Amino acid sequence: MAKSLLIISRQAPWTGPSAREALDIALAGGAFDLPLAMLFLDDGVLQLLPAQAAGELQQKDITANLQALSMFGVDDLFACHTSLAERGMGPTELNVEPLQVLRDQEIAALIDRYDQVITL
């Protein structure tokens, strides 16, 4: 049986390659039917906002990658309630569905459910 994988994405989409790399790992794992989920934490929740204007920062837009996750079987997407609140964001303004918003104690339980965890 394949080991389950949780990918924790903690970087904003415009601060470097980490956000894109986390999505690439998720898409590759989904293509191989690996049981996996993504958790957006800290500045990683900024990836979930629509209209990123990545071109102005000479970056590639990750919106298409986010929306492709479900096509690759990555349906377990989570965001940290505290991270959203600290950035003045609410679940209704985010660009990803389905998305479960978790409180801190729920995040600890989520991490414990997975065999392997990658943090980018």
N, C-alpha and C positions, 0 to 999 in steps of 0.2 A: 504494500500500500504506500502511496506517495505521502511524503511528509507535508503537513500544512505550513503555510508561509504567511506571515503578516508583514506588510511593508509599511513602515512609518515614514511619512513624508513631512519634514519639518522646515523646509526652505521655501521662501517665496519664489514664484516662477521666474523672476528677473534677477536673482542674486547669483546665479551660476547654473551649472548643469545638473545639480542634484534633483530638482523637481522633474525634469525630463527623464533622467535616469531611473527614478522611482517608477514613473509611468511605463517606461520601456520594459523594466523587469516585470511589472504586473501584466503587461500585454503578452510578453513572451511566456510567462508562466501560465496565463490563461489559454494561450494557444496549445499548450501541452496538457491541458486539463488538470493542472496542479491546483489543489485546494488552497486558495489564497484570498486575502482581504487587504484593503488599504485603510490606513488611519492617517488623517490629516491633522497635524498637531502644530502648535506654535504658529510661526509664519506660514507653514504649509497650508493653512486654511485659506490663505489669500489666493491659492491656485483655483479655488472653487468659485471665485467671482467671475461673472460674465464680462465681456468686452475688456480684455487684458491690454490692448494696444501694444502688443509685444514688438511690432515693427518699429515703433518710435524708439525703442531701447535696443534696436538691432538684435532682437532675439526672435526665435520661432515661437509662434503661438501654440500653446499646449491644449487649447480647448478641444480640438478634434481628438486628441489622444484620450482626454477625459471622457468624452462622449463615446469613444470606441470601447471602453472597458466592458460595458455590458455585452457587446457583440462577441467579446472574447471570453465570456463566462465569469467575469469579475463583477459580481453583483453585491458583494459585501463591502460597502464603503461606509466609513465612519469618520466623524469629525468631533473634535474636542469642544465641548460646550464652553469651557473656560477660555480657550483660545479664540473662539468666535466672539464671546462677550468682550474680551479685552480689546478687540479690534473693531468693536461696534457693528458686528455683523450678525444677521439673523438667518435662520434656515430658509426663509422664504425668498431671500435674494440670491441664493446660490445656484450654480449652473449644473449641478450634478444630481441625478436621481437614479435609484433610490439612495438616500443618504440617511444614516442614523446618527443622531447627535448624542454623544455619551458624556456623562459626568466623570470626574476624576476616578472615583472608586470603580466605575464600570470599565474604564480603560484598563485598570490593573487586571481585572478579571478577563478582559478581552485578550490581553497579552499572554496570560497564562494558558489560554485555550489553544495557542498555536505552538507547533513543534519548533519552528525557526522564526526569528524576527530580524528583519533588516531595517536599519534606520539610516535615512539619507537626509 
